[in-house]
Amino acid sequence: MLRWLKLAAAAFLAFWLVAAAAFAFDTAIVGQSERLVDSLKTDVEQISNDLQRPVINDAKLS
């Protein structure tokens, strides 16, 4: 009986470690994607403003 209990505890611990690592990875991915979305919004707003008021100068031509 004790052997099965040890085996079940080891299996549960292994599952817990894998699941915890997966959740930590998901959190990191979500944080990175949120930062990238903010950067993309800023870029799109700048492009939209440039298209509404097109001013072409020497710096933009090169």
Phi and psi in degrees as GROMACS dihedral restraints (atoms count N, CA, C in turn):
[ dihedral_restraints ]
;  ai    aj    ak    al  type     phi  dphi    fc
    3     4     5     6     1   -65.5    20    10
    4     5     6     7     1   -34.5    20    10
    6     7     8     9     1   -63.5    20    10
    7     8     9    10     1   -43.0    20    10
    9    10    11    12     1   -65.9    20    10
   10    11    12    13     1   -35.7    20    10
   12    13    14    15     1   -66.0    20    10
   13    14    15    16     1   -42.0    20    10
   15    16    17    18     1   -64.2    20    10
   16    17    18    19     1   -41.8    20    10
   18    19    20    21     1   -64.3    20    10
   19    20    21    22     1   -42.4    20    10
   21    22    23    24     1   -65.6    20    10
   22    23    24    25     1   -40.3    20    10
   24    25    26    27     1   -65.0    20    10
   25    26    27    28     1   -40.8    20    10
   27    28    29    30     1   -65.7    20    10
   28    29    30    31     1   -41.0    20    10
   30    31    32    33     1   -65.5    20    10
   31    32    33    34     1   -41.6    20    10
   33    34    35    36     1   -63.7    20    10
   34    35    36    37     1   -42.6    20    10
   36    37    38    39     1   -63.5    20    10
   37    38    39    40     1   -42.7    20    10
   39    40    41    42     1   -62.7    20    10
   40    41    42    43     1   -44.6    20    10
   42    43    44    45     1   -62.0    20    10
   43    44    45    46     1   -42.3    20    10
   45    46    47    48     1   -62.4    20    10
   46    47    48    49     1   -42.5    20    10
   48    49    50    51     1   -64.8    20    10
   49    50    51    52     1   -42.3    20    10
   51    52    53    54     1   -66.2    20    10
   52    53    54    55     1   -44.0    20    10
   54    55    56    57     1   -65.5    20    10
   55    56    57    58     1   -40.9    20    10
   57    58    59    60     1   -64.2    20    10
   58    59    60    61     1   -40.1    20    10
   60    61    62    63     1   -65.1    20    10
   61    62    63    64     1   -39.0    20    10
   63    64    65    66     1   -65.8    20    10
   64    65    66    67     1   -41.3    20    10
   66    67    68    69     1   -66.5    20    10
   67    68    69    70     1   -38.2    20    10
   69    70    71    72     1   -64.9    20    10
   70    71    72    73     1   -39.8    20    10
   72    73    74    75     1   -64.2    20    10
   73    74    75    76     1   -43.7    20    10
   75    76    77    78     1   -60.4    20    10
   76    77    78    79     1   -41.5    20    10
   78    79    80    81     1   -63.5    20    10
   79    80    81    82     1   -41.3    20    10
   81    82    83    84     1   -64.9    20    10
   82    83    84    85     1   -41.6    20    10
   84    85    86    87     1   -64.6    20    10
   85    86    87    88     1   -42.4    20    10
   87    88    89    90     1   -63.4    20    10
   88    89    90    91     1   -43.6    20    10
   90    91    92    93     1   -62.4    20    10
   91    92    93    94     1   -42.6    20    10
   93    94    95    96     1   -66.2    20    10
   94    95    96    97     1   -41.4    20    10
   96    97    98    99     1   -68.0    20    10
   97    98    99   100     1   -33.9    20    10
   99   100   101   102     1   -65.0    20    10
  100   101   102   103     1   -40.2    20    10
  102   103   104   105     1   -65.8    20    10
  103   104   105   106     1   -39.7    20    10
  105   106   107   108     1   -67.4    20    10
  106   107   108   109     1   -35.0    20    10
  108   109   110   111     1   -64.8    20    10
  109   110   111   112     1   -41.6    20    10
  111   112   113   114     1   -61.8    20    10
  112   113   114   115     1   -42.2    20    10
  114   115   116   117     1   -64.6    20    10
  115   116   117   118     1   -41.5    20    10
  117   118   119   120     1   -64.5    20    10
  118   119   120   121     1   -40.2    20    10
  120   121   122   123     1   -60.8    20    10
  121   122   123   124     1   -42.5    20    10
  123   124   125   126     1   -62.2    20    10
  124   125   126   127     1   -44.4    20    10
  126   127   128   129     1   -63.9    20    10
  127   128   129   130     1   -42.0    20    10
  129   130   131   132     1   -66.3    20    10
  130   131   132   133     1   -39.5    20    10
  132   133   134   135     1   -62.8    20    10
  133   134   135   136     1   -41.6    20    10
  135   136   137   138     1   -65.5    20    10
  136   137   138   139     1   -43.2    20    10
  138   139   140   141     1   -64.3    20    10
  139   140   141   142     1   -41.3    20    10
  141   142   143   144     1   -62.3    20    10
  142   143   144   145     1   -43.1    20    10
  144   145   146   147     1   -64.9    20    10
  145   146   147   148     1   -39.6    20    10
  147   148   149   150     1   -65.0    20    10
  148   149   150   151     1   -36.0    20    10
  150   151   152   153     1   -73.1    20    10
  151   152   153   154     1   -29.5    20    10
  153   154   155   156     1   -73.5    20    10
  154   155   156   157     1   -35.2    20    10
  156   157   158   159     1  -127.3    20    10
  157   158   159   160     1    78.1    20    10
  159   160   161   162     1   -70.8    20    10
  160   161   162   163     1   118.0    20    10
  162   163   164   165     1  -126.2    20    10
  163   164   165   166     1   112.5    20    10
  165   166   167   168     1  -104.1    20    10
  166   167   168   169     1   117.9    20    10
  168   169   170   171     1  -119.1    20    10
  169   170   171   172     1  -179.5    20    10
  171   172   173   174     1   -61.7    20    10
  172   173   174   175     1   -35.6    20    10
  174   175   176   177     1   -65.7    20    10
  175   176   177   178     1   -37.3    20    10
  177   178   179   180     1   -78.1    20    10
  178   179   180   181     1   -22.3    20    10
  180   181   182   183     1   -77.0    20    10
  181   182   183   184     1   -25.3    20    10
